[in-house]
Amino acid sequence: MPILPNRLKRTPVASIIGLALALNAGISVAQEVAPDDKGLETITVTAQKRAQNLQEVPVSVSAFSGEAMAEAVIKDMYDLQTNVPGLGAFQSQSATNSSFSIRGVGTSSQNFGLESSVGLYVDGVYRARQNSMINNLVDVAAVEVLRGPQGTLFGKNTPSGAILLSTVAPSHSGGDGFVEATVGNYGLVNLSGAVSLSAIEDVLAFRVTGFSSDRDGTIDDVNFGEDVLNDRNRFGGRLQALYTPSEDISLRVIADYAEIDEICCGAPVQLSNFQANEIPGKFGTDAAIDQLGGTRFEGGEAFFDREVAVSFLPVATMKDRGLSAELDWELDENYTFVSISAIRAFDSYDNIDSDFTDADLFGTLNDSEQSSFSQEFRLDYTSEDLNFILGAYYFTQDLDLNYSLYTDNIFEGFALSVLGQTVDGLTGAPGTFDALLGGIDGLASAGLIAPRAAAAPAGTGFDHMAEQEHKSYAIFGQFDYKLTDEFTVTAGLRFTKEKKDLLTVFTEVGPGINGLADNTPVDLVSALTVAGGIAAGAIDLTTAEGQAALGTFQGFSEAGWAFPLLGDTTRPRSNIQESLSDDQISGTLKLSYQPNADTLLYASYGNGYKSGGTNTDRIAASFNPIFDAETSQSFEVGIKKDFREQNFRVNAAAHYTTVDDFQANTFTGNGFNLQNAGDYEISGMELEATWIPMDTVEVNFGYALVNAEYKTFEAGNCWTAYSWHTGIDDPGRVNPTDGFCDRSGDRPGGEPENYAVLSVKKDFELSDSIYAYIQGEYSYTGDVILDGSNDPYAVQDSYNILNLRLFMNFTEYDMDVILWGRNILDEEYINRTNFNTPLQEGKLNAYMAEPATYGITVKKRF
């Protein structure tokens, strides 16, 4: 049952066709204007692995130069998404956990066994970990965001799109060096710089780039002070060499390193479970937190106070490094051979207070390492009527993960309180659980049973070690052939073969615990029945039957007897050793029509593929650790049109995509269940327009519509918070005893249905040597469902963001000065996700977006 109305329509396609017909009515007028009179900028992209005018590429692409991003103070991918309709980027529980999506297709990156739906490439090298893209965008030449399935031109195949980032290459001419400094509120200090050095004229050049970023946090903690969580502490560098022994051969070698060491991420209480909203007398774990001396937050409007209380500050560290070599060899005027080789390594370490309170309950430690090698060979052919690419790709990676959920000092008291609330609630008799424990202690004192052991001793660790080996092979190719001067057909094909091996070892270690799997589980229902019988005199302990009944209490003498009762994450489970292999053929077909230099119309079909994998998390034994491949079928029609006389450009695309076996990563309250959701359907459109009404004014507008719906998702998450507070069960639960719910027909979480951005720029010439402009940027984001269950309490209402900046260029000193502000109205909203607080049913925490930030940036070139 959908919580928000789903309006999945085919109308975007018809809208684009209508728009194309309307725009073509003005073609004859536009042809009268000479190209040199056109005020619109020619944007060169490499989306098809060759330099082309953006307006001539039959792909939905958003492209930005490095200079434009620097002027807009776009410091990372999270800032970039503001300017790219249909792109989503956010981080959640740690600085090392980030997620990207395009056109509503993307999966959270919490799990190392999961590949990205969005292909991330830096200087032609595929980045297997999404987190490696969160660092500062420094010394960047260009960024391109390609929408729709990719694979017939790129090493890895992705179902939703690709982000291509190119850095500035070494040069011999000089003049491309710079130093830049930014200071802002929350103690922000960003420093960066780059310089090229010519070692052998026209033969060998080097470039060195470095950056650092420091900032206080944006979230306060009751115990640790103000502005401590969500800080920024990053640095990195890049060293390049460009060797050109002849005009036909170039070799570019890049070594890069980046590091993050931050206190992240704070998640204030969105909804308290101290007392149910609509059930009088129903109390939750916040009441126990109160009794244990922890800080209780009310949630609601207090959520936006940006304040939390944790037992210890979360640690998030990351090291990302790599070495790549690209060889370009022009064999003749038509053929070019390209080789791209790369080795990369990515390490992350997180230590998080996972109860999200300052009651010393439990935490999670995640220590992971990833190493990879990739090799791409490509033969490119260009001519007047025919262009083609033939390629082969090999990718291998090793993943090693060590994870621990560990209990702290007062977890046992909390666990007993949670079990007491559960038992008392089910029986309807307050004090039932305490009476049970008292009865067991009385029997033990009489020597009739063994003494009750620690229910959930501090220092217990629920650990798992996971190793995964992954190998991928592919051959791919694509050609463009001009049928006539106006019509071009494009076709591409790809064959991919994947193999993955997983070994996961689970252990439970603690005081007096030698593996919970050997313990006798406690049956609370039987224990309550027997205890009640003894108290009522219905069970005679002097008889054989009475003595046998005492065996019901045996489990209480085993240390850690309460753990299996608390949920999937604290239940014992057997080890996993699995292998999977798969192969897939995918491709694309396009037809484009260019009646003149100012107009392009195109239609395309493409299918994408993302390999299956293995869940590296500790999940319930009932969940399958293996998930299958995800495939997509995408249809797109588009138009790119320039009106030169009016200085107006409009690019529009409508798309319809079906995704089969969609890989969904859903939070169950204790861990993440990575599974194939079923089928997923998306339709929508993007519109990007530029208008220059006068020489000193430029207006840009972008819009994305994403209508998304699960067609089949029969084993999804169920409502938790809403049901706990209201007593209303999830209508998607087919059987009352099911632990899963049917989410078919629901909107997926994390993506707004509507997004729009409007930018207005006004130029000024303050003097012969000072050029300036002021620019305002307004964006609108529609309602966002925040979790995978479509819980009615997990919806972020629409919000609006306003950014402003004043740019000044001092030509005499070759220096820029930028005064900037982001989210200057301090709009408060949840950053795409909330979650059921672990082991605290009915309670919600959420990650806040950044508050208003502002500062000044100074850049000096040399």
C-alpha positions in Angstrom: 0.0 0.0 0.0 1.6 3.2 -1.1 1.9 5.9 1.6 2.3 8.8 -0.8 0.5 8.9 -4.1 2.3 7.2 -7.0 1.9 9.0 -10.3 3.8 6.8 -12.7 3.0 8.1 -16.1 4.2 7.8 -19.7 3.5 11.5 -20.3 7.1 12.7 -20.1 7.8 11.0 -23.5 4.9 12.7 -25.1 5.9 16.0 -23.5 9.4 15.8 -25.1 8.0 14.9 -28.5 5.6 17.9 -28.3 8.5 20.1 -27.1 10.6 18.9 -30.1 7.9 19.8 -32.6 7.4 23.2 -31.0 11.0 24.1 -30.9 11.6 23.0 -34.5 9.1 25.5 -35.6 11.8 28.2 -34.9 14.6 26.5 -36.8 14.4 28.7 -39.9 14.9 31.8 -37.7 17.8 30.4 -35.8 19.6 29.5 -39.0 19.9 33.2 -40.0 22.4 33.9 -37.2 26.1 33.3 -37.8 27.9 31.1 -35.3 30.2 33.9 -34.3 27.3 36.0 -33.1 26.1 33.4 -30.7 26.5 34.2 -27.0 26.0 30.6 -25.9 29.1 28.8 -24.8 30.3 25.7 -26.7 30.7 22.9 -24.1 33.1 20.1 -25.1 32.5 16.7 -23.5 34.0 13.2 -23.8 30.9 11.2 -22.9 31.5 9.1 -26.0 35.3 8.8 -25.5 36.0 11.5 -28.0 35.8 15.3 -27.8 32.4 16.5 -29.0 30.1 19.5 -28.7 27.6 18.7 -25.9 24.8 19.7 -28.2 25.8 17.0 -30.7 25.9 14.1 -28.3 22.8 11.9 -28.2 23.1 11.3 -24.4 21.6 13.2 -21.5 24.6 14.8 -20.0 25.3 17.6 -17.5 28.8 19.0 -17.8 30.9 21.5 -15.8 34.4 22.9 -16.3 36.7 22.9 -13.4 36.8 26.7 -13.5 33.0 26.9 -13.3 33.0 24.6 -10.3 35.7 26.6 -8.5 33.8 29.8 -9.1 30.7 28.2 -7.7 32.6 26.9 -4.6 31.6 23.4 -5.4 34.0 21.5 -3.0 32.6 18.0 -3.3 30.1 15.7 -4.9 27.4 16.7 -2.4 27.6 20.3 -3.6 27.6 19.2 -7.2 24.3 17.5 -7.0 22.6 20.9 -6.5 23.4 21.7 -10.2 22.6 18.3 -11.7 18.9 17.4 -12.0 18.4 13.7 -11.3 21.7 13.2 -9.4 21.5 12.2 -5.7 24.5 12.2 -3.3 24.4 11.9 0.5 26.3 10.3 3.4 24.8 8.6 6.4 26.2 7.0 9.5 29.9 7.7 8.8 32.0 10.0 6.6 33.1 6.8 4.9 29.5 5.8 3.9 28.2 7.7 0.9 25.6 6.9 -1.7 25.0 8.1 -5.3 22.0 7.7 -7.5 20.9 8.9 -11.0 17.3 9.0 -12.1 16.2 7.3 -8.9 18.4 4.3 -9.3 21.1 3.8 -6.6 21.7 1.7 -3.6 23.2 2.7 -0.3 26.9 1.9 0.1 26.8 0.5 3.6 27.9 -2.9 2.4 31.3 -3.8 0.9 29.7 -6.7 -1.0 27.6 -4.2 -3.0 28.6 -2.5 -6.3 27.4 1.0 -7.2 24.6 1.6 -9.6 26.5 4.7 -10.7 29.8 4.2 -12.3 32.5 6.6 -10.9 35.5 7.3 -13.0 38.5 9.6 -12.3 40.8 10.1 -15.2 39.4 7.0 -16.9 39.9 4.7 -13.9 36.8 3.1 -12.3 36.5 3.7 -8.5 35.0 0.6 -6.9 34.2 2.3 -3.6 31.8 5.2 -3.8 33.4 6.7 -0.7 36.6 7.5 -2.6 34.6 10.2 -4.4 33.7 12.2 -1.3 37.0 14.1 -1.0 37.6 17.7 -2.2 37.3 18.4 -5.9 40.6 20.2 -6.4 42.5 20.9 -9.6 39.7 19.4 -11.7 39.5 20.0 -15.4 35.9 18.9 -15.9 33.0 16.8 -14.5 30.4 15.1 -16.7 27.3 13.3 -15.4 25.9 10.8 -17.8 22.3 9.5 -17.3 21.1 6.1 -18.3 22.8 2.7 -18.6 26.5 2.7 -19.5 28.9 0.0 -20.5 29.5 -0.2 -24.2 32.1 2.6 -23.9 33.3 2.1 -20.3 35.2 -0.6 -18.4 32.5 -1.3 -15.9 28.8 -1.6 -16.7 26.3 0.4 -14.6 22.5 0.4 -14.8 21.8 4.1 -14.0 24.6 6.3 -15.2 28.2 7.4 -14.8 30.1 10.3 -13.3 33.3 11.2 -15.2 35.9 13.4 -13.4 39.0 14.6 -15.3 41.9 16.3 -13.5 44.2 19.0 -14.9 47.1 17.3 -16.7 50.7 18.5 -16.6 51.7 21.2 -19.1 54.8 22.7 -20.5 53.5 26.2 -21.1 53.0 27.2 -17.5 50.3 29.6 -16.3 48.1 26.9 -14.9 49.5 27.0 -11.3 47.5 28.3 -8.5 47.2 28.6 -4.7 43.7 28.9 -3.1 42.5 29.6 0.5 39.0 29.5 1.9 37.9 30.6 5.4 34.3 30.4 6.6 32.0 29.9 9.6 32.4 26.8 11.8 36.1 27.4 11.7 36.4 26.3 8.0 39.9 26.5 6.5 40.5 25.0 3.1 43.9 25.2 1.4 44.9 23.9 -2.1 47.4 24.5 -4.8 48.9 23.0 -7.9 51.8 23.7 -10.2 53.2 22.2 -13.5 56.9 21.8 -14.1 58.5 21.2 -17.5 61.5 18.8 -17.1 62.2 18.3 -20.8 60.6 20.7 -23.1 57.7 19.2 -25.0 58.7 15.7 -23.8 58.4 15.4 -20.0 56.3 17.4 -17.6 55.1 17.0 -14.0 52.2 18.4 -12.0 51.9 18.5 -8.2 48.5 19.1 -6.5 47.7 19.3 -2.8 44.8 20.1 -0.6 43.6 20.2 3.0 40.2 20.9 4.6 39.5 21.5 8.3 36.3 22.6 9.9 34.5 22.3 13.3 31.5 20.2 13.6 27.9 21.3 13.0 26.2 19.3 15.7 26.6 19.8 19.5 26.9 17.0 22.1 25.6 17.4 25.6 28.7 15.8 27.1 31.5 16.8 24.7 30.6 20.4 23.9 29.5 22.5 20.9 30.3 21.9 17.2 32.0 18.6 17.8 30.2 16.1 15.4 30.3 16.3 11.6 33.6 18.1 11.6 36.0 18.0 8.6 39.6 16.9 8.6 40.9 15.9 5.2 44.0 16.2 3.2 45.4 14.7 0.0 47.6 15.1 -3.0 48.3 14.1 -6.6 51.6 13.7 -8.5 51.5 13.4 -12.2 54.0 12.8 -15.0 53.2 13.3 -18.7 55.7 11.8 -21.2 55.3 12.6 -24.9 58.3 11.2 -26.8 56.6 12.0 -30.1 53.5 13.7 -31.5 51.8 10.3 -31.7 52.5 8.8 -28.2 51.7 10.1 -24.7 52.0 8.4 -21.4 50.3 9.9 -18.3 51.1 8.5 -14.9 49.1 9.6 -11.8 49.7 8.8 -8.2 47.1 10.0 -5.7 46.5 9.8 -1.9 43.7 11.1 0.3 42.9 10.7 3.9 40.0 11.5 6.2 40.0 11.5 10.0 36.7 12.9 11.3 34.1 12.8 14.1 31.1 11.7 12.2 28.2 11.4 12.0 25.7 12.9 14.5 22.1 11.6 14.3 19.7 13.6 16.5 16.5 12.0 17.8 13.7 12.6 15.4 11.0 10.7 17.4 11.2 9.6 21.0 9.7 6.3 22.3 9.5 7.4 25.9 5.7 7.2 25.6 3.6 6.1 22.6 2.0 9.0 20.7 -1.5 7.4 20.6 -1.4 4.5 23.1 -1.7 5.8 26.7 0.5 4.0 29.2 2.8 2.5 26.6 6.4 3.2 27.4 9.6 2.4 25.4 13.3 2.2 25.8 13.7 6.0 26.4 12.1 5.3 29.8 14.9 2.8 30.5 17.5 5.3 29.2 16.1 7.7 31.7 16.4 5.2 34.6 19.9 4.3 33.5 21.1 8.0 33.7 21.1 8.7 30.0 19.9 11.9 28.3 16.5 11.7 26.8 15.5 13.9 23.8 11.9 14.6 22.9 12.4 14.7 19.2 9.9 16.6 17.0 10.9 20.3 16.6 13.8 19.7 19.1 15.4 17.6 16.4 16.5 20.8 14.7 18.4 22.0 17.8 21.3 20.0 16.3 22.1 18.3 19.6 22.9 14.7 20.5 24.2 12.8 23.5 26.6 9.9 23.0 28.9 7.9 25.2 31.9 8.5 23.0 32.6 10.5 19.9 32.4 8.4 16.7 35.5 7.9 14.8 35.6 7.8 11.0 38.9 7.4 9.1 39.6 6.6 5.5 42.7 6.2 3.4 42.4 6.1 -0.4 45.4 5.8 -2.8 46.2 4.6 -6.2 48.5 4.6 -9.2 47.4 4.7 -12.8 49.0 4.8 -16.2 47.3 5.8 -19.5 49.0 5.2 -22.8 47.5 7.0 -25.9 49.1 5.9 -29.2 47.9 7.4 -32.5 48.6 4.6 -34.9 47.5 6.8 -37.9 45.1 9.5 -38.7 42.1 7.2 -37.9 43.2 4.7 -35.3 44.3 5.3 -31.7 45.3 2.6 -29.2 44.5 3.3 -25.5 45.7 1.4 -22.5 44.6 2.4 -18.9 46.1 0.4 -16.0 45.4 1.1 -12.3 46.0 -0.3 -8.9 44.0 1.1 -6.0 43.6 0.6 -2.3 40.9 1.8 0.1 40.9 1.4 3.9 38.2 2.6 6.3 37.8 2.4 10.0 34.6 3.4 11.9 33.9 3.1 15.6 30.3 4.3 16.3 28.2 4.6 19.4 25.4 2.5 17.9 22.8 3.1 20.6 23.0 6.8 19.8 22.6 7.7 23.5 25.0 8.6 26.3 23.9 5.5 28.2 26.9 3.3 27.9 25.2 0.4 26.0 26.9 -0.8 22.8 29.0 0.2 19.9 30.1 -1.1 16.5 33.5 -1.2 15.0 34.1 -1.7 11.3 37.6 -2.1 9.9 37.8 -2.8 6.2 40.3 -3.0 3.4 39.8 -3.1 -0.3 42.5 -3.5 -3.0 41.9 -3.6 -6.8 43.6 -3.8 -10.1 42.1 -2.9 -13.5 43.2 -3.0 -17.0 41.5 -1.5 -20.0 42.6 -1.8 -23.7 40.8 0.1 -26.3 41.0 0.7 -30.1 39.4 4.0 -31.2 38.6 4.7 -34.8 37.4 8.1 -36.1 36.5 9.2 -39.6 34.0 11.5 -41.3 31.1 9.0 -41.4 32.2 6.2 -39.1 33.5 6.2 -35.5 33.9 3.1 -33.4 35.5 1.8 -30.2 36.5 -1.8 -29.4 37.6 -2.5 -25.8 38.5 -5.2 -23.4 38.4 -4.8 -19.6 39.7 -6.8 -16.6 39.0 -5.9 -13.0 39.8 -7.7 -9.8 39.4 -6.7 -6.2 39.9 -8.2 -2.7 37.8 -7.2 0.2 38.6 -7.8 3.9 36.2 -6.8 6.6 36.4 -7.1 10.4 33.2 -6.1 12.2 32.2 -6.1 15.9 29.1 -5.2 17.8 30.3 -4.9 21.4 28.4 -4.4 24.6 29.4 -1.7 27.1 29.0 -1.2 30.9 25.3 -0.9 31.4 24.0 -2.9 28.5 22.8 -5.7 30.7 20.5 -3.4 32.7 19.1 -2.0 29.4 18.6 -5.5 27.9 16.7 -6.7 31.0 14.6 -3.5 30.9 13.8 -4.1 27.2 12.8 -7.7 27.8 10.7 -6.6 30.7 8.8 -4.1 28.7 8.2 -6.7 26.0 7.0 -9.4 28.4 4.9 -7.1 30.5 3.3 -5.6 27.3 2.5 -9.1 25.9 1.0 -10.3 29.2 -0.7 -7.1 30.1 0.5 -7.5 33.6 3.3 -5.0 34.7 6.0 -6.7 36.8 5.6 -10.1 35.2 9.2 -10.3 33.9 10.6 -9.1 37.2 8.5 -11.8 39.0 9.9 -14.4 36.7 13.5 -13.5 37.4 12.7 -13.4 41.1 11.2 -16.8 41.0 14.2 -18.2 39.2 16.5 -16.7 41.8 14.4 -18.2 44.5 14.6 -21.7 43.0 18.4 -21.3 42.6 18.7 -20.2 46.3 16.9 -23.4 47.3 19.4 -25.4 45.3 16.8 -26.7 42.8 18.4 -25.2 39.7 21.7 -23.6 38.8 22.1 -19.9 39.6 21.0 -17.4 37.0 24.0 -16.2 34.9 24.7 -12.7 33.5 22.0 -12.0 30.9 24.0 -9.8 28.7 27.5 -9.2 30.1 29.5 -6.1 29.2 32.5 -6.7 27.0 30.7 -9.2 24.8 31.6 -9.0 21.1 29.4 -10.2 18.2 32.1 -10.4 15.5 32.4 -11.4 12.0 35.3 -11.5 9.5 34.5 -11.5 5.8 36.7 -12.0 2.8 35.6 -11.6 -0.7 37.4 -12.1 -4.0 36.0 -10.6 -7.1 37.1 -11.0 -10.7 35.4 -9.4 -13.8 36.1 -9.7 -17.5 34.4 -7.8 -20.3 34.7 -7.0 -24.0 32.7 -4.1 -25.4 32.3 -2.0 -28.5 30.2 0.8 -30.0 30.0 2.4 -33.4 28.4 5.6 -34.8 27.6 5.6 -38.5 26.2 8.6 -40.5 23.4 7.2 -42.6 22.9 10.6 -44.2 24.1 14.2 -43.3 21.2 14.4 -40.8 20.8 10.8 -39.5 23.3 8.9 -37.4 22.8 5.4 -36.0 24.7 4.2 -32.9 24.9 0.6 -31.7 26.9 -1.0 -28.9 27.4 -4.4 -27.4 29.0 -5.7 -24.3 29.8 -9.2 -22.8 30.5 -9.3 -19.0 31.6 -12.3 -16.9 31.8 -12.0 -13.1 33.0 -14.3 -10.4 32.8 -13.7 -6.6 33.9 -15.9 -3.6 32.9 -15.1 -0.1 33.9 -16.5 3.3 32.4 -15.1 6.5 33.2 -16.4 10.0 30.9 -15.4 12.9 31.9 -15.5 16.5 30.4 -14.5 19.8 33.0 -13.9 22.6 32.6 -12.4 26.0 32.9 -13.1 29.8 31.8 -16.7 30.4 30.7 -17.0 26.7 32.2 -19.6 24.4 30.0 -19.2 21.4 26.3 -18.5 21.9 25.5 -21.2 19.3 26.3 -23.8 22.0 23.9 -22.3 24.5 20.4 -23.5 25.2 18.0 -20.8 24.0 15.7 -19.4 26.6 12.0 -20.0 25.9 10.3 -17.2 27.8 6.8 -18.5 27.1 7.6 -21.9 28.6 9.5 -20.2 31.5 6.5 -18.0 32.3 4.1 -21.0 32.2 6.2 -23.1 34.5 6.9 -20.3 36.9 3.2 -19.5 37.0 2.4 -23.2 37.7 5.0 -23.4 40.5 3.7 -20.2 42.1 0.1 -21.5 41.9 1.0 -24.9 43.3 -0.1 -26.6 40.1 3.4 -28.1 39.6 4.7 -30.4 42.3 8.5 -30.2 42.4 8.8 -33.4 44.4 7.6 -35.5 41.4 9.5 -36.5 38.3 7.3 -34.3 36.2 8.1 -31.4 38.4 11.8 -32.0 38.2 11.6 -32.2 34.4 9.7 -28.9 34.4 12.7 -27.2 36.1 14.7 -28.0 33.0 12.8 -25.1 31.4 15.1 -22.7 33.4 18.3 -24.3 32.3 19.0 -21.7 29.7 19.1 -18.9 32.3 22.3 -20.4 33.8 24.1 -19.8 30.5 26.0 -16.5 30.3 24.5 -14.3 27.6 21.1 -15.9 27.7 19.3 -12.7 26.8 21.3 -12.0 23.6 19.4 -14.3 21.3 16.1 -12.7 22.5 17.1 -9.2 21.5 17.2 -9.5 17.7 19.0 -10.9 14.7 22.3 -9.2 15.2 22.8 -10.7 18.6 21.7 -14.2 17.6 24.3 -16.8 16.9 24.6 -18.0 13.3 26.7 -20.4 11.2 29.5 -19.3 8.9 29.0 -18.6 5.2 31.1 -19.9 2.4 29.6 -19.1 -1.0 30.6 -18.6 -4.6 28.7 -17.1 -7.5 29.4 -16.5 -11.1 27.4 -14.8 -13.8 27.7 -13.5 -17.4 25.6 -11.0 -19.2 25.2 -9.5 -22.7 24.1 -5.9 -22.8 24.0 -3.2 -25.3 22.6 0.0 -26.7 20.9 1.3 -29.9 20.4 5.0 -30.8 19.1 7.0 -33.7 19.9 10.7 -33.8 18.6 13.4 -36.2 20.4 16.7 -36.7 18.6 18.8 -39.3 21.1 21.7 -38.7 23.9 22.8 -36.5 21.5 24.1 -33.8 19.1 21.1 -33.4 19.5 17.5 -32.3 16.8 15.0 -31.7 17.5 11.4 -30.6 15.9 8.2 -29.4 17.7 5.4 -27.6 17.5 2.1 -26.0 20.0 0.6 -23.5 20.2 -2.1 -21.0 22.4 -2.1 -17.9 23.8 -4.7 -15.7 25.2 -4.8 -12.1 26.5 -8.1 -10.9 25.2 -9.9 -7.9 27.1 -10.3 -4.7 27.3 -11.4 -1.1 26.2 -9.6 2.0 29.2 -8.9 4.2 27.0 -7.8 7.2 25.9 -9.9 10.2 22.3 -10.5 9.3 19.5 -12.8 10.4 20.1 -16.5 9.5 16.8 -16.4 7.7 18.2 -13.8 5.2 20.0 -15.1 2.1 23.5 -13.8 2.0 23.6 -14.1 -1.7 21.8 -11.6 -4.0 21.4 -11.8 -7.7 22.4 -9.5 -10.5 20.4 -6.3 -11.2 19.5 -5.5 -14.8 17.8 -2.6 -16.4 16.0 -1.7 -19.6 16.0 2.0 -20.5 14.2 4.0 -23.2 15.0 7.7 -23.8 14.0 10.4 -26.2 15.6 13.8 -26.2 16.1 17.1 -27.9 19.0 19.6 -27.8 18.2 23.0 -29.3 20.0 26.3 -29.6 18.2 29.5 -30.5 21.2 31.7 -31.4 19.3 34.9 -32.0 17.6 34.7 -28.7 20.7 33.3 -26.9 18.6 30.5 -25.5 19.4 26.8 -25.2 17.2 24.0 -24.0 18.2 20.3 -23.6 15.4 17.9 -22.6 15.2 14.2 -22.2 12.3 11.8 -21.2 13.1 8.4 -20.0 11.3 5.2 -19.0 13.3 2.5 -17.2 12.5 -0.9 -15.7 14.9 -2.5 -13.3 14.7 -6.3 -12.6 15.9 -7.8 -9.4 16.7 -4.4 -7.9 19.3 -4.6 -5.2 17.8 -2.9 -2.1 19.8 -2.3 1.1 17.3 -1.9 4.0 18.0 -1.3 7.6 16.2 -3.8 9.9 16.8 -1.9 13.1 19.9 -4.0 14.0 21.6 -4.6 10.7 21.3 -4.2 6.9 19.5 -6.7 4.8 20.8 -6.6 1.2 18.4 -8.3 -1.1 16.8 -8.4 -4.5 13.7 -6.3 -4.1 12.0 -7.5 -7.2 11.0 -5.2 -10.1 11.2 -1.4 -10.1 9.8 1.1 -12.6 10.8 4.7 -13.3 9.6 7.3 -15.7 10.6 10.9 -15.8 12.3 13.7 -17.5 15.2 16.2 -17.3 15.1 19.8 -18.6 18.2 22.0 -18.6 17.9 25.5 -20.1 20.3 28.5 -20.5 19.1 32.0 -21.5 21.3 35.1 -21.9 18.8 37.9 -22.3 21.6 40.6 -22.3 25.4 40.6 -22.3 25.6 40.9 -18.6 22.8 38.5 -17.5 22.7 34.7 -17.6 19.8 32.5 -16.4 20.1 28.7 -16.0 17.3 26.4 -15.1 17.2 22.7 -14.4 14.3 20.3 -13.6 14.1 16.6 -12.9 10.9 14.5 -12.6 11.3 11.0 -11.2 8.2 8.8 -10.9 9.5 5.6 -9.3 7.6 2.6 -8.0 8.3 -0.9 -6.8 6.3 -3.2 -9.1 7.0 -6.2 -7.0 8.7 -6.2 -3.6 7.1 -8.9 -1.5 9.7 -9.3 1.2 10.4 -5.7 2.2 10.7 -4.0 5.6 7.7 -3.3 7.7 6.6 -0.1 9.5 8.2 0.1 12.9 7.8 3.5 14.5 4.3 4.3 13.2 3.0 0.9 14.3 4.6 1.2 17.7 3.1 4.6 18.4 -0.3 4.0 17.0 -1.0 0.3 17.2 -1.8 0.3 13.5 -0.1 -2.6 11.7 1.5 -2.2 8.3 -1.1 -3.0 5.6 1.7 -4.7 3.6 1.9 -7.5 6.2 0.1 -10.4 4.5 0.2 -12.7 7.5 0.3 -11.4 11.1 3.3 -13.6 12.0 5.4 -12.4 9.0 8.5 -10.4 9.7 8.3 -8.8 6.3 5.8 -6.8 4.3 4.8 -6.3 0.7 6.1 -3.0 -0.5 4.8 -3.5 -4.1 3.3 -0.2 -5.3 5.3 1.9 -3.0 7.8 4.7 -3.8 11.4 3.8 -3.1 13.1 5.9 -0.4 15.8 8.5 -0.9 14.7 10.3 -4.1 12.3 13.3 -4.5 9.7 13.1 -7.3 10.4 16.7 -8.3 13.6 18.7 -8.2 14.2 22.1 -9.7 17.1 24.6 -9.6 17.2 28.2 -10.9 20.4 30.3 -11.2 20.6 33.9 -12.1 24.0 35.6 -12.8 24.6 39.4 -13.3 28.0 40.6 -14.5 29.6 43.9 -13.6 32.7 45.6 -14.8 33.9 47.6 -11.8 36.9 49.0 -13.7 39.2 48.1 -16.5 41.0 45.5 -14.3 38.1 44.3 -12.1 35.4 42.0 -13.4 32.7 40.9 -11.1 29.4 39.1 -11.0 26.7 38.2 -8.4 24.9 35.0 -8.6 21.9 33.5 -6.8 20.9 29.9 -6.9 17.6 28.6 -5.7 16.7 24.9 -5.6 13.5 23.1 -4.7 13.4 19.5 -3.5 10.1 17.7 -3.3 8.9 15.2 -0.6 11.4 12.4 0.1 10.6 9.1 1.6 13.4 8.4 4.1 13.5 4.7 4.6 12.8 1.4 2.8 9.6 0.6 4.7 7.6 3.7 3.7 6.8 4.3 7.4 4.4 7.3 7.6 6.8 8.9 10.1 9.7 8.6 7.6 8.8 11.4 5.2 10.7 14.6 4.7 8.6 17.4 3.4 9.7 19.5 0.5 12.4 22.1 1.2 14.1 25.1 -0.5 17.7 26.1 -0.6 19.2 29.5 -1.5 22.9 30.0 -2.3 24.5 33.3 -3.1 28.0 34.4 -4.2 29.9 37.5 -5.3 32.8 36.8 -7.6 35.5 39.3 -8.4 38.4 38.8 -10.7 41.4 41.2 -10.4 43.1 40.9 -13.8 46.1 42.9 -12.9 47.0 40.4 -10.2 45.4 37.3 -11.9 43.5 36.7 -8.7 39.9 35.8 -7.8 38.0 36.7 -4.7 34.7 35.0 -3.9 32.2 35.8 -1.1 29.8 32.9 -0.9 27.0 31.5 1.2 25.3 28.1 0.9 21.8 27.5 2.4 21.8 31.1 3.5 18.3 30.9 4.8 19.3 28.0 7.1 16.7 25.6 5.8 16.4 22.7 8.2 15.8 19.2 6.8 16.7 15.6 7.0 19.4 14.5 4.5 17.6 11.8 2.6 17.6 9.1 5.4 16.4 8.3 8.9 16.4 4.9 10.7 14.9 2.9 13.5 17.2 3.3 16.4 18.9 -0.1 17.1 17.2 -2.2 19.8 14.9 0.7 20.6 11.6 0.0 18.8 9.4 3.0 18.2 12.3 5.5 18.2 13.8 7.3 15.1 17.1 9.0 14.6 18.0 10.9 11.4 20.9 12.6 9.7 20.6 16.4 9.3 21.7 18.4 6.3 24.4 21.1 6.8 23.2 24.4 8.2 23.9 27.8 6.6 27.6 28.1 5.7 29.4 31.1 4.3 33.0 32.3 3.7 35.5 33.9 1.5 37.7 32.2 -1.1 40.9 33.8 -2.6 42.6 32.2 -5.6 45.9 33.4 -7.1 47.1 32.0 -10.4 50.7 31.9 -11.7 
